[in-house]
Each structure stands twice: as structure tokens, then as C-alpha cells.
Amino acid sequence: MDLYTVMCVRDRTEAHAWYEAFFGRPADETIGEELLWRLGENAWLVVDDREVRAARVGGAMVTLGVSGLDEMLARFAAHGIRHEPVETYGNGVRHVVVLDPDGNSLSLAEAPAD
């Protein structure tokens, strides 16, 4: 099974720059008007600003399991990407919510070191 999660945005040019900073790399593919970042073997995040998606702009919520959360937060700060405060859950997972310029929610969750 493959996963394609779509982040509906108002302005692809603005979103392109923001997501490049968020992921620390350019899009892996451009297909038509969609920008795609590969997140795993069979998982992709798609940025789409086509009119057909206009009613869904800002409504996405995604949680990504990550490692190196502190390095990611430093990169965000360097690019002016703001985030909510980092929470640490009782099981040691560190979690933070980042909103893209359109209000789409990208949560990052880092499991504790063994």
C-alpha cells in the first residue's frame, strides 16, 4: 500500500519555498502542478494549489515520526519557521506542531533514545 497525503495550499511558489525549508531539501518530484516529497519507501507528501483543492486549503493534519528533532527545530529557526512549544509525553516522546503558511498542521514526534 502507498500513502499520498495532500497539503492543499493557496500559493504553490510560497509553499514550495516553505516545504523545502521544512524538509531541508527540494521536492523529490514535480508531477504536473503538484510537488512531491518522498517521506518513506511508499509514503509521499504532495503540495497542491490547484483551484479544485481551494475548499480544502489549510485543513490537513499529519504526524511524522522523526529523529533529530533538535536539528530540525534549529533549521526551522534559521528559516523563520515557527512552531508551538515542544511537549514531552509521559512515555518520553517529544512532540511539536508546525503550521505551514496556510494553517496545515505538520506534527513531529520523536521517540526517546533507547
C-alpha positions as CSV (number, residue, x, y, z in Angstrom):
1,M,0.0,0.0,0.0
2,D,1.2,3.5,-0.8
3,L,0.3,6.7,1.0
4,Y,-0.1,10.1,-0.6
5,T,-1.1,12.9,1.8
6,V,-2.1,16.1,0.1
7,M,-1.4,19.5,1.6
8,C,-3.7,22.0,-0.1
9,V,-2.2,25.4,-0.3
10,R,-3.1,28.8,-1.8
11,D,0.2,29.6,-3.4
12,R,2.5,26.9,-4.7
13,T,5.5,29.2,-5.1
14,E,5.3,30.2,-1.4
15,A,4.6,26.7,-0.3
16,H,7.5,25.3,-2.4
17,A,10.0,27.5,-0.5
18,W,8.4,26.8,2.8
19,Y,8.4,23.0,2.4
20,E,11.9,23.0,1.1
21,A,13.0,24.7,4.3
22,F,10.8,22.4,6.4
23,F,12.3,19.2,4.8
24,G,15.7,20.6,4.3
25,R,15.7,19.6,0.6
26,P,14.0,20.3,-2.7
27,A,10.9,18.3,-3.8
28,D,11.7,14.8,-5.0
29,E,9.4,15.1,-7.9
30,T,7.1,17.5,-9.7
31,I,4.2,15.9,-11.5
32,G,2.1,18.4,-13.4
33,E,1.4,21.2,-10.9
34,E,2.0,19.0,-7.8
35,L,5.2,19.0,-5.7
36,L,6.0,15.7,-4.0
37,W,8.4,14.9,-1.2
38,R,9.2,11.3,-0.5
39,L,8.8,10.5,3.2
40,G,9.3,6.8,3.2
41,E,9.5,3.9,0.8
42,N,5.8,4.2,0.0
43,A,4.8,7.5,1.5
44,W,4.7,10.9,-0.1
45,L,3.6,14.4,0.9
46,V,2.0,16.3,-2.0
47,V,1.7,20.1,-2.2
48,D,-1.1,21.2,-4.4
49,D,-2.6,24.7,-5.1
50,R,-5.0,23.9,-7.9
51,E,-8.4,25.5,-7.8
52,V,-10.0,22.1,-7.4
53,R,-8.4,22.0,-3.9
54,A,-9.3,25.5,-2.8
55,A,-12.0,24.5,-0.4
56,R,-9.6,22.2,1.5
57,V,-6.7,24.7,1.9
58,G,-5.4,24.7,5.5
59,G,-7.4,21.6,6.6
60,A,-4.6,18.9,6.6
61,M,-3.3,17.3,9.8
62,V,-0.3,15.0,9.5
63,T,2.0,13.5,12.2
64,L,5.5,12.5,11.1
65,G,7.8,10.2,13.2
66,V,11.3,11.8,13.1
67,S,14.7,11.6,14.6
68,G,17.0,14.6,15.1
69,L,14.1,16.9,16.2
70,D,16.5,19.4,17.7
71,E,18.4,19.8,14.4
72,M,15.1,20.2,12.6
73,L,14.0,22.9,15.0
74,A,17.3,24.7,14.5
75,R,16.8,24.6,10.7
76,F,13.2,25.9,11.2
77,A,14.5,28.8,13.3
78,A,17.1,29.7,10.6
79,H,14.3,29.9,8.0
80,G,11.8,31.7,10.2
81,I,9.5,28.7,10.5
82,R,7.6,29.0,13.8
83,H,6.2,26.1,15.9
84,E,4.3,25.5,19.0
85,P,6.2,24.6,22.2
86,V,7.8,21.1,22.3
87,E,5.9,18.8,24.6
88,T,7.3,15.6,26.2
89,Y,4.8,12.9,26.8
90,G,4.9,10.5,29.8
91,N,6.4,7.8,27.5
92,G,9.3,10.1,26.6
93,V,8.1,11.0,23.1
94,R,8.8,14.6,22.2
95,H,6.1,16.3,20.1
96,V,5.8,19.6,18.3
97,V,3.2,21.1,16.0
98,V,4.3,23.2,13.0
99,L,1.8,25.1,10.8
100,D,2.5,25.9,7.2
101,P,1.6,29.3,5.9
102,D,-1.9,28.1,5.1
103,G,-2.5,26.5,8.5
104,N,-1.9,22.9,7.5
105,S,-0.7,21.1,10.6
106,L,2.5,19.0,10.5
107,S,3.2,17.4,13.9
108,L,6.6,16.0,14.5
109,A,7.1,13.1,17.0
110,E,10.5,11.9,18.2
111,A,10.7,8.6,20.2
112,P,13.1,8.6,23.1
113,A,16.6,7.2,22.6
114,D,17.0,3.6,23.7
